[in-house]
């Protein structure tokens, strides 16, 4: 019972922080609470598809559209970190939703922190059904279970998302989390230039970084 009460207090504290974030590219949080000891959020309704659904449907995004999505997400992440010291921790196409055909918003910002490390395994299974969907975008330090994470894990994930928008797949793949992690440790990501040769030259350096 005491642990549940502590979890509720933490949830409410972090939920209040999330509710203070007001940015054009972050979905608003209206309310948070508990229903029969199950936490819930009430968030802004977004009528468009998530980015993962958009990428599965023709026509493919061109590089200008892909980098515009990346720019909007980067602005949202920068605001969350610089103004609130909040990182997403689970950035992936399923958590980027089109509010209009030209505008995207981040959802689930801060959920990973709110839910706590003890629920990390369950968190990995959200939205995509299996842990592999999240692992594709995780920074190596997240695979190691490090607690002292900062904005760089979101930058890593954003790079992986932009890579997928441009070449149709994230930079590292595998049949399970361990294979994905080992791929990240073994070598360099696939050449974006080879699969998307028509990008502006600075784009390759940006993605490599």
N, C-alpha and C positions, 0 to 999 in steps of 0.2 A: 504493500500500500504506500509506504514511504517513497519507494522508487517511482511509483506511478505519479505521485504528487509532484516529485521533483521534475519528472518528465513534462508534466503539464505546465509547470512554471517556466521551464526552459522554452517550451513550445510557444507559450503566450508572449514571452519576452522577445523571441526571435520573430514571431509573427508581427509584432508591433513595429519592429525594425523594417521588415519587408513592406508593411503598409505605408511607411513614410517615403518609400521610393516613388518618385513621380518623374517619369521620363517617357518621351514619345515612343520608345522602342522597348518598353517593359510593360507587361500586362499588369494592370492594377490589382491589388489585393483589397477586397472590400471588408472581409470578415474572416475570423478564424475562431475555432472553438472545438468542443468535444461533443460527440454523440455516443453515449454508452461507452465512454473511455476511448473512442476512436477519434483521432484528430482529423479535422477537415479544414479546408480553405474555400472561401467563396471569392472567385476571381472574375475579372473582366471577361465577358464573352467575346470571342474572336470568331468571325464567321468563315474565314478562309481556311485552306488546308494547312497542315504542318509541312515543313520543308521536305521531310522524308516522303510524304505522299506526293508532293509536287514533283520531286525528282523521279518518281516512278511513272510519271505521265508525260507523254509528248505534248508540246515540243520541249527539247532540252533547253536549259538556261544557257544563254550566251555568256561570254566572259564579262561583259559589262553588267549584266543582270546579277551574275554571281558575286562580283566584287561590290555591287551596291548592297546586296544582302549582307555581305561581310562587313561593309562599312557601318551599316545600321546596328548590327550585333556588336561590333567593336565599340561603338559609342555607348551602347547600353552597358556593356561590361565595364568600360572605363568609369562611367558615372557610378555604378554600384560599388566599385572598388575605391575610387578616389573620394567619394562623398560619404560612403557608409561602411567601408572596409568589408564589403560583402562579396564573396565569390560564388559562382554558380555551382561548380564542382561536377555537374552532370550535363554539360553542354553537348548537344547532339542535334541532328536535324529534327527529331521528334519534338524538341523543346523550342523550336523556332517556328512561329506560326504567322501566316499572312493575315494581317488585319484588313488590308486592301491588296489589289494586285501588285502594287508597288511598295507596300510598307509591311515590314515584319516586326513582331514583338517577341521578346523572350518570355517564356513561361517557366514556372518552377524555379525561379531565381531564389537561391538560398534554401531550398527545400532540403538539400543534403545536410546542411548544417543544422537545420531545425530538427530533423529526424534523428540526428546523432549517430556516432560511429557504431553503436551497438546494433543499428538497423541497416548497416551498409550492405549486407548481403541482400536483404529484401529490396533495398533501393535500387540495386543493380538490375533487378528483375522488372522494374516498372516500365511502362510505356511500350517497350519492344518485346516483352514476353520472356526474354532470355538474357542472361548476363552478357553474352557476346555483343549485343547491340550497343551497350554502353562502353565496353572495353575497347572497341574500335577507336574511340575518341579520347580515352583516358591518357593523361600524362604518365610517364614511367613511375614517378614518385607516388602516384595514386595506387598503382599496382602493388607497391611496397607497403601500403597502408600507413604512410606517414601522416601525422596529425598537423604538422606546421606547414600547411599548404598556403599558397598565396595566389595572386592574380595570374601567375605564369601557367597554372594548370588550365585556366580558361583560354589563354592565348594558344596553348598547344591544341586544345580541342577545336578552337576556331580555325586554326590552320588546317586541321584534318577535315573539317566541314567544308571549307573553301576548296580543298583538294578534291573532295567528292563531287562538289558542284561542277568542277572543271573537267575531271577525267572519268567521272562515273563511279568512283570507289574511293574510300578513305585510304590513307597511305600504307597501312599495315593490315593484314588479314590473317585468319587462322580459323580452325574448327572449334577452338575453345579459348578461354581467357589466357591459359598458359602459353599456347601457341602464339597468340597475338603479342603477349609480353615478350616472349623470346625473339619474335621477329623484330620488335622495336630495339632490342638489345644487340642483335646480330649485325645489322647493317643499315645502310641509308635507305630512305623511302624511295619508291619508284620515281623515275624521272618524269616530272610533269611536262618538261619540254618535249619529250619524245611522244607523249600522248596528246599534248595540246600545243602544237608548234607555233600557233599564230598569236600567242599572247604577247602583250607588250613586254619588253625586256625586263623592266623593274619588277614585274609580277613574279618572275621565277626566283629572284633574290628574296622577295618578301615571303614567299611560301617556304623557301628553304630555311629562312630564319625562324 
